[in-house]
Amino acid sequence: MSEAVASERPVKPRRNPLAYVVAAVVVWWTWFAAGQVGFRWSTFVDVWTNPLWEKFWPVPWDWVLDRSNVIDPLIETFQIAIVATVIGCGLALPAAFAMSRLTTPNGPTYWISRIFMSVVRAVPDLFWAKILVTAIGIGAFAGAWALSIFSFAVMVKLFSETIDGADAGPLEAARAAGSRHVPAVKTGVLPTVLPSYVAYALYVFELNIRASIVLGLVGAGGIGRVVEAQRSFFRFDRILGILVLVFIVVFVIEQISVALRRRLV
């Protein structure tokens, strides 16, 4: 009898009719939005017949690999990303603990930090760059500050959620022993989430490499400034060479970062 019961197939769960309604609404809304923005499937074919593609080849590698033309601005991009990662992730460490329900000192601190971070995250990094370029001036300094704000917002969001999922036992034990709030958090929570913090910092550094290229288009320094200058002169062959070089560099950095994150987490 027990063998017969064990051999019975599990009952297939019934699907909720509401799921079909939601799927139909999503499909209809997508189709409607595509019509409103003028989306056409023929675009994927027509784009390859554009005569502009002829301007992308051949790539002038002697110009692309010249230090003053591309290499120095690319190094400046790395410098912007490094500075922004250190500043943004450094500021995010205490802010993430204040934004987590597990480690926040009190209710007002929790809600003020959440509201403040919602405002910071609502402003795109490109808009921060435009504001700071206008206020500070064109160059890498404005780009570094814009990316610092971007890094701060991303890191606080990721790290605070990691803290929320941490084990509360060591923190409760430290509080029961009479420890104050900051020492209790330092000894009860920080050691368990520190590897994730370092892994997220590496991930934010990857994001900053890519974002600094985009911010350069609005005058925030780095290789993006070179891309924008060549675009204005319609030198798409040089732009293609720059993009190939950036792709190789970003790919290498990403592989190193992934390997390090696997060892940490």
C-alpha positions in Angstrom: 0.0 0.0 0.0 2.8 2.4 0.9 4.6 1.6 -2.4 1.4 2.5 -4.3 1.1 5.8 -2.5 4.7 6.6 -3.1 4.4 5.9 -6.8 1.4 8.3 -7.3 2.2 11.4 -9.4 1.9 14.7 -7.7 -1.3 16.7 -8.4 -0.6 19.5 -11.0 -1.4 22.8 -9.4 -4.3 24.8 -11.0 -3.3 28.0 -12.7 -4.9 31.2 -11.5 -7.1 32.7 -14.1 -5.9 36.2 -13.0 -2.5 35.3 -14.4 -3.9 35.0 -17.9 -5.7 38.4 -17.5 -2.4 40.0 -16.4 -0.5 38.5 -19.3 -3.1 39.7 -21.8 -3.0 43.2 -20.4 0.8 43.3 -20.5 0.8 42.1 -24.2 -1.8 44.6 -25.2 -0.1 47.5 -23.4 3.2 46.6 -25.0 1.6 46.5 -28.5 -0.1 49.8 -27.8 3.1 51.5 -26.5 5.0 50.2 -29.6 2.5 51.9 -31.9 2.6 55.1 -30.0 6.4 55.4 -30.3 6.4 54.4 -34.0 8.1 51.0 -33.5 8.5 49.1 -36.8 10.0 45.7 -37.3 11.4 46.8 -40.7 13.8 49.1 -38.8 16.0 46.0 -38.0 16.5 45.5 -41.8 16.6 49.1 -42.9 19.3 50.0 -40.5 21.8 47.8 -42.3 21.2 49.6 -45.7 22.2 53.0 -44.2 25.2 54.4 -46.2 26.6 55.8 -42.9 28.1 52.3 -42.2 30.8 53.0 -44.8 32.3 55.7 -42.6 33.1 53.1 -39.9 35.8 51.4 -41.9 38.8 51.1 -42.1 39.8 51.9 -38.5 42.9 54.2 -38.2 44.7 52.2 -35.6 47.7 54.5 -35.6 45.4 57.3 -34.4 43.5 55.2 -32.0 46.6 53.7 -30.3 48.3 57.1 -30.0 48.8 58.1 -26.4 47.6 61.7 -26.6 44.6 60.9 -28.6 43.0 57.9 -26.8 45.3 56.3 -24.2 45.6 59.3 -21.9 41.8 60.0 -21.9 41.2 56.2 -21.3 43.6 56.4 -18.3 41.6 59.5 -17.1 38.5 57.4 -17.3 40.0 54.8 -15.0 41.1 57.5 -12.6 37.6 58.9 -12.5 36.1 55.5 -11.8 38.6 54.7 -9.1 38.1 58.0 -7.2 34.3 57.7 -7.6 34.2 54.2 -6.3 36.3 54.9 -3.3 34.3 58.0 -2.3 30.9 56.6 -3.1 31.4 53.2 -1.5 33.1 54.8 1.5 30.2 57.1 2.2 27.7 54.2 1.5 29.1 52.1 4.3 27.6 54.0 7.3 24.5 55.1 5.2 23.6 51.5 4.4 23.6 50.5 8.1 21.4 53.5 8.8 19.0 52.5 6.0 18.7 48.8 7.1 15.9 47.8 9.5 18.3 45.5 11.3 21.0 48.0 12.2 19.3 51.4 12.1 19.6 53.2 15.5 15.9 54.4 15.5 12.8 54.9 13.4 13.4 58.5 12.3 16.9 57.8 11.2 15.6 54.9 9.1 12.9 56.9 7.3 15.1 60.0 6.8 17.8 57.9 5.2 15.3 56.1 3.0 13.7 59.3 1.8 17.1 60.9 1.2 18.3 57.9 -0.8 15.1 57.8 -2.8 15.7 61.4 -3.9 19.3 60.7 -4.8 18.4 57.6 -6.8 15.6 59.5 -8.6 18.2 61.7 -10.4 20.1 59.9 -13.2 23.9 60.0 -13.2 23.9 61.9 -16.5 21.8 64.7 -15.0 24.1 64.9 -12.0 27.0 65.2 -14.5 25.3 68.0 -16.4 24.6 69.9 -13.1 28.1 69.5 -11.9 29.7 70.4 -15.2 27.6 73.6 -15.2 28.5 74.3 -11.5 32.2 73.2 -11.5 33.3 73.3 -15.1 34.1 70.9 -17.9 36.6 68.2 -16.9 37.3 65.1 -14.9 36.6 66.7 -11.5 32.9 67.1 -12.3 32.8 63.6 -13.7 34.4 62.2 -10.5 31.8 63.9 -8.3 28.9 62.8 -10.5 30.0 59.2 -10.4 30.6 59.4 -6.7 26.9 60.2 -6.2 26.0 57.4 -8.6 28.2 55.0 -6.7 26.8 56.1 -3.4 23.3 55.5 -4.5 23.9 52.1 -6.0 26.0 50.8 -3.1 23.6 51.9 -0.4 20.8 50.1 -2.2 22.7 46.8 -2.7 24.5 46.8 0.7 21.5 47.7 2.8 19.5 44.8 1.4 22.4 42.5 2.2 22.4 43.8 5.8 18.7 43.2 6.1 19.3 39.5 5.3 22.1 39.1 7.8 21.9 36.9 10.8 20.5 38.9 13.8 21.8 36.5 16.4 25.3 38.0 16.9 23.8 41.5 17.0 21.3 40.5 19.7 24.0 38.7 21.7 26.2 41.8 21.6 23.3 44.0 22.8 22.4 41.5 25.5 25.9 41.8 26.8 25.5 45.5 27.2 27.2 46.8 24.1 26.3 50.1 22.6 24.8 50.4 19.2 27.8 51.2 17.1 30.2 48.6 18.7 27.4 46.0 18.6 26.9 46.6 14.8 30.7 46.6 14.3 31.2 43.2 16.0 27.9 41.5 15.3 27.0 42.4 11.7 30.0 44.0 9.9 32.2 40.9 9.8 29.4 38.8 8.2 28.6 41.3 5.5 32.0 42.7 4.8 32.8 40.2 1.9 29.6 41.2 0.2 30.5 44.9 0.6 33.9 44.3 -1.1 32.2 42.3 -3.9 29.6 45.1 -4.4 32.4 47.7 -4.5 34.1 45.7 -7.4 30.7 45.6 -9.2 30.3 49.3 -8.7 33.8 49.9 -10.1 32.7 48.0 -13.3 29.6 50.2 -13.5 31.7 53.4 -13.1 34.0 52.4 -16.0 31.0 52.2 -18.3 29.2 55.2 -16.8 32.3 57.4 -17.0 32.3 56.9 -20.8 28.8 58.1 -21.1 29.3 61.1 -18.7 32.2 62.2 -20.9 29.7 63.0 -23.6 28.5 66.0 -21.6 32.0 67.3 -20.8 32.7 65.3 -17.7 36.1 64.1 -18.8 37.5 60.8 -19.8 37.3 58.9 -23.1 33.7 59.9 -23.6 34.9 63.4 -24.3 37.0 62.1 -27.2 34.1 60.0 -28.5 31.8 63.1 -28.5 34.5 65.2 -30.3 35.0 62.6 -33.0 31.2 62.2 -33.4 30.8 65.9 -34.0 33.4 65.6 -36.9 31.7 62.4 -38.2 34.8 60.4 -37.7 33.0 57.2 -37.1 36.1 55.1 -38.1 37.9 56.5 -35.1 34.9 56.0 -32.9 34.8 52.3 -33.9 38.5 51.9 -32.9 37.9 53.6 -29.6 34.9 51.3 -28.9 36.9 48.2 -29.7 39.6 49.3 -27.4 37.2 50.1 -24.6 35.4 46.8 -25.1 38.7 44.9 -24.6 39.6 46.8 -21.5 36.1 46.5 -19.9 36.0 42.8 -20.7 39.3 42.2 -19.0 38.3 44.2 -16.0 34.9 42.4 -15.8 36.6 39.0 -15.8 39.0 40.0 -13.1 36.2 41.4 -11.0 34.0 38.3 -11.4 36.9 36.1 -10.3 37.5 38.2 -7.2 33.8 38.3 -6.4 33.5 34.5 -6.6 36.3 34.2 -4.1 34.7 36.7 -1.7 31.1 35.6 -1.8 
